[in-house]
Amino acid sequence: MNFSELLKKYENQKQYRTSDGLELLTLTKKLYISNEISLQNYKELVRQIDLSCDRAVPTL
């Protein structure tokens, strides 16, 4: 699963688009715990979520 697939899965489950990284991390953890994604995939998704959140936060 890649980042865009994660976003689509979230949108399908919740019926809205999120910009909150914590909500995406929660879904990613649930997918890992339920063995829907591997540890490698989990780590990559967490890294991508962190990067997307860094870009969304304006710097002063």
N, C-alpha and C positions, 0 to 999 in steps of 0.2 A: 504494500500500500504506500502510495506517495502522499505528499502534502495536499495536493488538489483533491485526491480521492477522500482523504480525511475530512476536508471541508465539505465535500458533497455528502458524505455519510452524516456529518453533523447536521447539515441543513435538512436532510431527509428525516432525521430523527426528531429534531426540534421544531421544524417548520419555520425557521428564521436563520439569517446569516449572523455569525458572531465575529466580533473583532477582539473578544476577550481571550487571551492566551490561556488563562486558567481553565476555562470551559473546554478548550481543545485538549489541554493536558489531562483533564479528568477523563475525557472520552478515550484518549490514547492509553491511559492506565487501564481503563476497563477492557479495552481491546486486548491488551497484553495479558491481563489476568485471566481472561476467558480464552486464551490461546488462539486468538484470531490473527495476531501478528507476532512475529519473532522478537527476541531481545534486540537483535541487530536493527530491525525495523523500528522498534520502539525508541531506541537511542537516536536514530536518524530523525524520526518525527519530532522528538523533543528538541533536538538541535534546530530543526527548521522552525518550530514554534517559537523558540527563543529568538532566533534571527528575525522573524516577522514582527515580534513584539518590540524588538530593539528599533526597527525601522519606523514603527508606528508612534513611538514616543519622541516628541520634539526635544531637541537639546537647547539649552540656554546659552 
